[in-house]
């Protein structure tokens, strides 16, 4: 049995090609449909920050480059979307960055959320947080596999997901693990990345 229909929407930001990594989205949707009872629509949708009604049609929005959103009207729409109960997953491309550089990216995006949503706070989610256990059990080794480490990847100490809190509610997450990046080059990490995205989606739908 599945519930009401929900969809996968990617936020199209200024000066970012709409197709950037979007080839992964149908695979992600198929994985969600096959592995969960969510009634997610086939395919994926593109939304833009200049249309509040368009944003609010989707309870979960996937974002690549949050810092490209700077127009006051776009920021107000995204702010209102979050205040109405929407959820944003920010998953920037971080391939080739050191752990410190990845942390700097997350800090920059965190500050943008705090400017956009006065009163919100941003903090790293501990590895025992519910989001890593709400559907699949996910840990660091699922995202940074032994093959990657042998080829020179640096295994972080923690999963590295930051939560954006408005009061006690998480309204967004910021990943520094490149969950949709490098799948053709590192197919062994795809299952773990998909599982964490599914967990994030399930968590958003149930909170």
C-alpha positions in Angstrom: 0.0 0.0 0.0 1.3 3.4 -0.9 0.1 6.9 0.3 -0.7 10.0 -1.6 1.6 10.8 -4.6 4.8 12.8 -4.0 7.5 13.9 -6.4 11.2 14.4 -6.8 12.0 18.0 -7.7 15.3 19.6 -8.5 15.8 23.3 -7.9 17.2 25.0 -11.0 19.5 27.8 -9.9 20.8 30.7 -12.0 23.7 30.0 -14.3 23.6 26.2 -13.5 22.7 23.8 -16.4 19.4 22.1 -15.7 21.0 18.8 -16.7 23.9 18.9 -14.3 23.9 15.4 -12.7 20.2 15.2 -13.5 20.8 11.9 -15.2 21.0 10.4 -11.7 17.5 11.6 -10.7 15.5 8.9 -12.6 17.8 6.3 -11.0 17.1 7.8 -7.6 13.3 7.9 -8.2 13.3 4.3 -9.3 15.3 3.3 -6.2 12.8 5.1 -4.0 9.9 3.4 -5.7 11.4 0.0 -5.5 12.8 0.2 -1.9 10.1 2.1 -0.1 6.3 2.4 0.0 6.4 6.1 -0.9 4.1 6.7 -3.9 6.7 8.8 -5.7 5.9 9.8 -9.3 8.0 8.4 -12.1 10.6 10.8 -13.4 11.7 14.0 -11.9 10.6 17.7 -12.0 12.5 21.0 -12.3 11.4 23.9 -10.2 12.7 27.5 -10.2 13.0 29.9 -7.2 10.9 32.6 -8.9 7.7 30.6 -8.6 6.5 30.0 -5.0 3.5 28.0 -6.0 5.8 25.7 -8.0 8.1 25.2 -5.1 5.2 24.4 -2.7 3.9 21.7 -5.0 6.8 19.5 -3.7 7.5 18.7 -0.1 11.1 17.8 -0.9 13.5 19.8 -3.1 17.0 18.8 -4.1 19.5 21.6 -4.6 23.0 21.5 -6.1 24.3 25.1 -5.7 22.4 27.1 -3.1 24.8 30.0 -3.2 23.7 30.9 -6.8 20.4 32.0 -5.3 20.8 35.7 -4.5 17.8 37.6 -5.9 15.7 39.0 -3.0 12.5 37.6 -4.5 14.0 34.2 -5.0 15.3 34.1 -1.4 11.9 35.2 -0.1 10.2 32.4 -2.0 12.6 29.8 -0.7 12.2 31.2 2.8 8.4 31.0 2.6 8.6 27.5 1.2 10.6 26.4 4.2 8.3 28.1 6.6 5.3 26.4 5.1 6.8 23.0 5.9 9.0 22.3 2.8 12.3 20.5 3.0 15.5 21.2 1.1 18.4 18.8 0.6 21.6 20.6 -0.5 24.1 18.3 -2.1 26.9 20.3 -3.8 29.6 18.8 -6.0 32.7 18.4 -3.7 34.7 15.9 -5.8 38.4 16.7 -5.4 38.0 18.9 -2.3 39.8 18.2 1.0 37.8 17.6 4.1 38.6 21.1 5.3 37.4 22.5 1.9 34.2 20.5 2.2 33.6 21.8 5.6 34.1 25.4 4.3 31.4 24.7 1.7 29.0 23.5 4.3 29.7 26.5 6.6 29.1 28.9 3.7 25.7 27.3 2.9 24.9 27.2 6.6 25.4 31.0 6.8 23.2 31.5 3.8 20.4 29.6 5.5 20.9 31.7 8.7 20.6 34.9 6.7 17.6 33.6 4.8 15.7 32.2 7.9 16.4 34.4 10.9 16.5 32.3 14.1 17.5 29.0 12.4 20.6 27.2 13.6 23.0 24.8 11.7 24.8 21.9 13.3 26.4 18.6 12.3 24.1 15.7 12.8 25.7 12.9 15.0 26.2 9.6 13.3 23.5 8.1 15.6 20.9 10.6 14.5 17.5 9.2 13.4 18.1 10.3 9.8 20.8 7.7 9.4 18.5 4.9 10.8 15.0 5.9 9.8 14.8 3.5 6.9 18.3 2.1 6.0 21.2 1.9 8.4 23.9 4.2 6.9 27.4 4.8 8.1 30.6 6.4 6.8 31.8 3.2 5.1 28.7 3.2 2.9 29.7 6.5 1.4 33.5 6.0 1.4 34.1 2.4 0.5 37.4 0.5 0.9 38.1 0.7 -2.8 37.9 4.5 -2.7 40.2 4.6 0.3 42.7 2.4 -1.4 42.7 4.8 -4.4 43.5 7.7 -2.1 40.2 9.1 -0.9 40.2 10.4 2.6 37.7 8.7 4.9 36.1 11.3 7.1 35.5 10.7 10.8 31.8 11.4 10.5 29.1 11.1 7.9 29.1 14.9 7.5 25.5 15.8 7.2 24.5 19.2 8.7 21.0 19.9 9.8 19.3 23.3 9.5 17.0 23.7 12.5 14.1 26.0 12.9 13.2 25.4 16.5 13.3 21.6 16.9 12.4 20.9 13.2 15.0 20.2 10.6 14.0 22.2 7.6 17.0 21.4 5.4 20.2 19.3 5.3 23.6 20.1 3.8 25.7 17.2 2.6 29.4 17.4 2.1 29.7 13.8 0.7 28.7 14.5 -2.9 25.8 12.1 -2.8 24.9 12.4 -6.5 28.5 13.0 -7.8 30.9 10.6 -9.3 28.5 7.7 -9.7 30.1 6.6 -13.1 33.6 6.8 -11.6 32.8 5.2 -8.3 29.8 2.9 -8.8 30.6 1.1 -5.5 29.4 4.0 -3.5 26.1 4.4 -5.3 24.1 2.1 -3.0 25.2 3.9 0.1 24.5 7.3 -1.4 21.1 6.3 -2.6 20.3 4.9 0.9 21.2 8.2 2.6 19.1 10.2 0.1 16.2 7.8 0.7 16.6 8.2 4.4 16.6 12.0 4.0 13.5 11.8 1.9 11.7 9.5 4.3 12.7 11.7 7.3 11.4 14.8 5.5 8.1 13.0 4.8 7.6 11.8 8.3 8.6 14.9 10.3 
